[in-house]
Amino acid sequence: MRSRTVEPTLPPRTATNATPVPRLRVGDRLTDLAGLVDAHALTLLRATVGIVFVGFGVLKLFPSASPAEQLAVDAATKMTLGLVPETVLLISLAALETAIGIGLIAGRRLLRPALVAFFLHMGGVFSTLVLLPDAMWQPHSPAPTMEGQYVVKNVVLVAVCLVVAADAWGRGPRSQHRPGPRTRRPDRTG
């Protein structure tokens, strides 16, 4: 007689005995996103400030399109002692800001000259706080006007470009000094 082999039968899959499908928790996804942002942080900073500069520079090419147009012309006129026509000043500012933006976006060989131009430009921008005090500061108050706030908010752009410049000048290429996303250290307070 032949022996019969019986194959084991598997119980039907139900909610209680199904193999659990691994799911990423929200915390894991946020950690992954943080790692991705960290790995590309400098590029993200450069590109966003570059986009802002290209946008503001291009706006100055169209009459009355830039809300800062007259402020920029007034400050530049004071800086050049009125020797340069307003149209030339405005086109020069538009070209400078656009070139800075393109240099920041492109990076590589254009980055360092763009950063030098950026910091020189910011010197001019912040000089308006002194050159045009009536337009920059509220009377009898240390609070800036709306135009003054428009200038003061540039401290954020300066901070971003300081970080970018520290990487570009201080430590060389990113791949030489940053191994990748940082891992979180355990809390040692307890």
C-alpha positions as CSV (number, residue, x, y, z in Angstrom):
1,M,0.0,0.0,0.0
2,R,1.1,3.4,-0.7
3,S,1.6,5.9,2.0
4,R,-0.2,9.1,1.7
5,T,1.5,12.3,2.6
6,V,-0.7,14.9,4.0
7,E,0.3,18.5,3.3
8,P,-0.3,20.9,6.1
9,T,-3.1,23.3,5.4
10,L,-2.8,26.9,6.4
11,P,-5.6,28.6,8.2
12,P,-7.4,31.2,6.3
13,R,-6.1,34.8,6.8
14,T,-8.1,36.8,9.1
15,A,-7.6,40.1,10.8
16,T,-6.2,38.4,13.9
17,N,-3.6,36.1,12.2
18,A,-2.6,38.2,9.2
19,T,1.1,39.1,8.9
20,P,1.4,42.7,10.0
21,V,2.5,45.1,7.2
22,P,5.2,47.4,8.5
23,R,4.0,50.9,8.5
24,L,6.1,54.0,8.9
25,R,5.0,56.2,11.7
26,V,4.7,59.9,11.3
27,G,7.8,60.4,13.4
28,D,9.8,58.1,11.0
29,R,8.6,60.1,8.0
30,L,9.5,63.4,9.7
31,T,12.9,62.0,10.5
32,D,13.4,61.0,6.9
33,L,12.2,64.4,5.7
34,A,14.6,66.1,8.1
35,G,17.5,64.0,6.8
36,L,16.6,64.9,3.3
37,V,16.4,68.6,4.1
38,D,19.6,68.4,6.0
39,A,21.4,66.8,3.2
40,H,20.3,69.5,0.8
41,A,20.1,72.5,3.2
42,L,22.7,74.7,1.6
43,T,21.3,74.2,-1.9
44,L,17.9,74.9,-0.6
45,L,19.1,78.1,1.1
46,R,21.0,79.3,-2.0
47,A,18.2,78.6,-4.4
48,T,15.5,80.3,-2.3
49,V,17.5,83.5,-1.8
50,G,18.5,83.3,-5.5
51,I,14.9,83.1,-6.6
52,V,14.0,86.1,-4.4
53,F,16.8,88.1,-5.9
54,V,15.9,87.2,-9.5
55,G,12.3,88.1,-8.8
56,F,13.0,91.4,-7.3
57,G,15.7,92.2,-9.9
58,V,13.3,91.4,-12.8
59,L,10.6,93.5,-11.2
60,K,12.8,96.6,-11.3
61,L,13.0,96.3,-15.1
62,F,9.3,97.1,-15.4
63,P,8.4,100.7,-14.4
64,S,6.5,100.9,-11.1
65,A,6.3,97.1,-10.7
66,S,8.6,97.0,-7.7
67,P,7.3,98.3,-4.5
68,A,10.9,99.2,-3.5
69,E,11.7,101.0,-6.8
70,Q,11.5,104.6,-5.6
71,L,13.2,103.8,-2.3
72,A,16.1,102.1,-4.1
73,V,16.4,105.0,-6.6
74,D,16.4,107.6,-3.8
75,A,19.1,105.8,-1.8
76,A,21.2,105.1,-4.9
77,T,20.9,108.8,-5.9
78,K,22.2,109.9,-2.5
79,M,25.0,107.4,-2.7
80,T,26.1,108.6,-6.1
81,L,25.6,112.2,-5.2
82,G,23.0,112.6,-7.9
83,L,25.6,112.1,-10.7
84,V,24.0,109.0,-12.2
85,P,20.5,109.3,-13.9
86,E,17.7,107.5,-12.1
87,T,17.0,105.2,-15.1
88,V,20.6,104.1,-15.2
89,L,20.5,103.4,-11.4
90,L,17.3,101.4,-11.7
91,I,18.6,99.3,-14.6
92,S,21.9,98.8,-12.8
93,L,20.2,97.7,-9.6
94,A,17.9,95.3,-11.6
95,A,20.9,93.8,-13.4
96,L,22.9,93.5,-10.1
97,E,20.0,91.8,-8.2
98,T,19.3,89.5,-11.1
99,A,22.9,88.5,-11.5
100,I,23.2,87.9,-7.7
101,G,20.2,85.6,-7.9
102,I,21.4,83.7,-10.9
103,G,24.8,83.2,-9.2
104,L,23.2,81.9,-6.0
105,I,21.0,79.5,-7.9
106,A,23.7,78.2,-10.2
107,G,26.3,77.9,-7.5
108,R,29.6,76.5,-8.5
109,R,32.0,79.1,-10.0
110,L,29.3,81.8,-9.8
111,L,28.7,81.4,-6.1
112,R,31.6,83.3,-4.6
113,P,31.3,86.3,-6.9
114,A,27.5,86.3,-6.2
115,L,28.2,86.3,-2.4
116,V,30.6,89.2,-2.7
117,A,28.1,91.1,-4.7
118,F,25.3,90.2,-2.3
119,F,27.2,91.5,0.8
120,L,28.2,94.7,-1.0
121,H,24.6,95.2,-2.1
122,M,23.3,94.6,1.4
123,G,25.7,97.3,2.6
124,G,23.9,99.7,0.2
125,V,20.5,98.4,1.2
126,F,21.1,98.9,5.0
127,S,22.7,102.3,4.4
128,T,19.2,103.5,3.5
129,L,18.4,103.3,7.2
130,V,20.8,106.2,7.7
131,L,20.6,108.0,4.3
132,L,16.8,108.2,4.3
133,P,15.8,108.5,7.9
134,D,12.4,110.2,7.2
135,A,11.4,107.3,5.0
136,M,12.8,104.6,7.2
137,W,11.8,105.6,10.8
138,Q,8.5,106.7,12.3
139,P,8.7,110.3,13.7
140,H,9.5,110.4,17.4
141,S,9.8,106.6,17.6
142,P,12.5,104.0,17.1
143,A,10.0,101.9,15.2
144,P,10.7,101.5,11.4
145,T,8.1,102.6,8.8
146,M,6.7,100.1,6.3
147,E,9.7,100.9,4.1
148,G,12.0,100.5,7.0
149,Q,10.6,97.1,7.8
150,Y,11.2,96.2,4.1
151,V,14.9,97.0,4.6
152,V,15.2,95.5,8.1
153,K,13.8,92.1,7.0
154,N,16.9,91.7,4.9
155,V,18.7,90.5,8.0
156,V,17.2,87.1,7.3
157,L,18.8,87.1,3.8
158,V,22.1,88.2,5.3
159,A,21.9,85.3,7.9
160,V,21.2,82.8,5.1
161,C,24.0,84.0,2.9
162,L,26.4,84.0,5.9
163,V,25.7,80.3,6.3
164,V,26.2,79.7,2.6
165,A,29.4,81.8,2.6
166,A,30.8,80.0,5.6
167,D,30.4,76.8,3.7
168,A,31.8,78.2,0.4
169,W,34.8,79.9,1.9
170,G,35.4,78.4,5.3
171,R,35.2,74.7,4.8
172,G,35.4,74.0,1.1
173,P,33.0,71.7,-0.7
174,R,30.1,70.2,1.3
175,S,31.1,66.7,0.5
176,Q,34.4,67.1,2.3
177,H,33.0,68.1,5.7
178,R,29.5,66.8,6.2
179,P,29.0,63.1,6.2
180,G,25.2,63.3,5.6
181,P,22.1,63.6,7.8
182,R,22.8,63.9,11.4
183,T,21.5,61.4,13.9
184,R,19.8,62.5,17.0
185,R,21.7,62.1,20.2
186,P,20.0,60.5,23.1
187,D,18.8,62.8,25.8
188,R,21.3,62.7,28.7
189,T,19.4,64.7,31.2
190,G,18.0,61.8,33.2
